[in-house]
């Protein structure tokens, strides 16, 4: 799945740039609030909250902001909004299927903004169920290959995570991707920590069962749509079933 993998790496680099704009901060804070509301403010008993906090810390969100989000979500401090998770389905340029995960306190606004971003960038929303069958919910952990004075390779990661439920370990170059069932995500992340291996992110994700191969023109259009969607405050994640070769990615980066 080179396109997905390459995009995962690109997305990670993009996230670092986004963090500087503050947009990413707001999304990470929202994730923490919702995790605390769903499972309580105790990190030890709420693995979803633990992962949300880790992700925020790795993106340099200040600790004060994190603590306040936990308090708002768990009800220890007033002011938390009622967020709802909504999944939109649609098609982009070249027939690429998209799942768009939103976390919003205003359904109408989210629907309108997603629809506008789709139609302005060559896409359209589809009926529920018409796209989701092409994706499987999986746990995805991204591990950097260079860690505080040591190099981590595929074998190290495989050895640490195999018994915890890792199904696939993919070398992405600067990082390694571990795919598992979504229900094994916490076990895989915990196994890495026990082996002294750091990770960049641990998320429940939607991976496509079939992919659309894109040429340079198609890739440019699809990435423009993805960026327009990810720029929306209510959108937390965008999943697509496209594949882009390394050569095309490099020519687009240039």
ABEGO torsion letter per residue (X at the ends): XAAAAAAAAAAAAAAAAAAAAGAAAAAAAAAAAAAAAAAEABAAABAAAAAAAAAAAAAGBBAAAAAAAAAAAAGABBGBBBBBBBBBBBBBBGGBBBBBBBBBABAAAAAAAAAAAAAAAGBBBBBBGAAAAABBBBBBBBBBABBGGBBBBAAAAAAAAAAAGBABBBBAGABBBBBBBAAAAAAAAAAAAAAGBBBABBBBBBBBABBBBBBAAAAAAAAAAAAAAAABAABABBBBABBBBAAAAAAAAX
